[in-house]
């Protein structure tokens, strides 16, 4: 391994510092054409991608597929509202860990109740509440990552010297992966619970 231990940890911390959500106030209050939507998402979320020089945050094809899969209400006269953009940001974060069907189940009640409403408690209020927790959670996440990193450095002390550094890195990755695995299971179970609740709702038809 060619990356020094402290350099790697510093790089991880810097990556976590780059995680920043798009504030609702930074999204235009005017309707946008698709090109404007993709440009906005690209400019705000590019730094969070794995390969910022190559990865596409959002494309026209993605937006059309989200609409086809009922993740996104259709645009009005080819224009997308602020609420459309808010939903696209949710989708962006979910798509790396959840299936399209799970995202649909999760966002459907949110869209039905809060999309396009003029009420005081609207989709923007939901968005700001959820993402407003980001700064606090990032700091807690940093502490957890640092702890796991140091634990991993104590593993495989008896391994052959030429393999020790790789095995310690492997240990670190496994601990982080287990966290993701468990949390993904929990999320899926909760979404399944939401789905069952929907099935029990009266349809309103005779």
N, C-alpha and C positions, 0 to 999 in steps of 0.2 A: 504494500500500500504506500502510495507516495504522498498522501495528504497527512500532514501532521495533525495530531489529536486536537490541539487547541485551535488550529486553523479550521478544522472541520466543525467544531462546536460553534465557533464564531460565525462561520458561514450559515449554519442552521439558524442561529439567532437572528442574523440579518435577514434571512428568508422570512422568518416569522414577523419581523418588523415591517416587511413589505406588504403583508396582508392587510388590506384596508378596503372597507366597503365603500360603495358609492353612496354618498349622502343624498337623501331625497331632495334636499334643497339645491343640489348640483345638477339635477335632471330638469331640463327645460319644461316649463308649464304649457308649452305649445305642442301640437301634434307634429310628429316627425315622419318623414319618408323612410323607407327601409334602409337606404344608404346612410342616412343620418343616424339611425339607431345603431347600425353596425360600427360606424365610426366612433360614436360615443362609447360603446362598450369596449371597443379596441383600445381607445385612449386611456380609459380608466382602469382596465383590468389586465392589460398586457403584462405588467410587471409580476403578476401572480402566476403566469403560465410557466410550464416547465422549460420551454424553449422560446423565449420572448421574440427572437428574431424570425421564427418559423411558424409557431402555433397561431391558429386563427381562433379568436375568442368567440366570435359569432359570425355566421355567414347567412346569406339569403336562403340557402338550402335548409339550414338548421331551422330558421324562423318558420319557413313553409312547412317543415316536418312537424314542428311543435303545434302549429295550427291544425294540421291534418290529424294529429293524435289528441286533439282537444286539450292540449296543455295551455293554449293561448287563444283567447277570443279573436275572431277575425278583425282585421283593421277596418277602419271606416274611411271609404274613399282613398284606399291605399296609404292611409296615414295611421301611425301608432301613437297612442296617448301615453301620458306619464305612467299610468297604471300598467300598460303593456310592458314598458321598460322595467318596472318593478318586478313583474312576474318573470321576465327574462333573466333578471339577476338571480332570483330564487332558483330558476331552472339551471343556470350556469353552475351554481354551487352544488346542487343536488345531483347533476348528471354523472359526476365522477364516482358516485357510490350507490346510486339507486337506479332501478330500471325505469323505463318510460312509464310503464303501468303504475309503479309505485309513486312516481312523481305526480302522475295524473290523479291518483287517489288522494294524495296529500294536498294538492293545490285546488282541487275541485271545490271543496267547501269554502276555501278562502276566496276563490274567484266568484262563486255564487253569492256570497254574503257581502263582499266588500269591493269588487271590481266595478268601477264607474259610478259608485254611489256618491251622493252629495252630502251624506251624513257627516257629522263631526268625526265619528270614528270610522275611518275609511281605510283603503288599502295602504295608503301612505303611513297612517298611524300604526298599522300592523308591522309594516316594514321597519319603521324607525325604532319601534319597541324591540323587535328581534335583533336587528343589527346594532342597536345601541349598546348591547351587552358585549360587543366584540372586543373592545379595548381591555375590559376586565378579564375576559376569558383568555385573551392572548397572553396576558401576564401570567396567569395561572398555568397555561399550557407551556410556557417557557420553563417555569420551575419544574414541571413534570418531565419535560424532555431532558433537561439538565440532569435530573435525578437518575433517569433511565440510562443516560449516557455514562454517568459515573459508575453505576451498577455494572454496566456491560464491560467496563474497563477492569473490573475485578474478576471477570469470568475467564475460563480457559488459562489459568495461570500455569497449569501443568502441561499445556499443549506444546508441541514442537515450536521453537522460537520463530521459524520461518512461516508458520501458519497462525501464530497467536493473534497478530493484529487483524487479519482477515476474520478469524473466528469471533473476535470481540465485536467487530463491526456487524457480523452476522447476528450475533446475540442482540445487539442494539436494534437492528432492523426487525428482528423477531418480536421483541417487546413492543415496539411501536405498532407492528402489524397485528398483534393480538388485541391491542386496544381498539384498532379500527374494526377488526372482525367482530368483537363483542358488541361494540356500539352499533355496527351495521345490523346485527341480529336484533338488538333492542328496537332500532328504528323500524325494521321490517315488521316486527311483532305489533308495534303500536299502529302502524299503517294498516295491518290486517284487522286490528281492532276497530279502526275507523271504518273500514270497508264493511264489517259485520254490522256496525251501527247503521250505516246507510241502507243496508239490506232490510233492517228491521223498521225503517221509517215507512209510514203509510204513504202510498203513492198519490193519494188525493183523488183517485179514480174509483168510480163505482164498479 
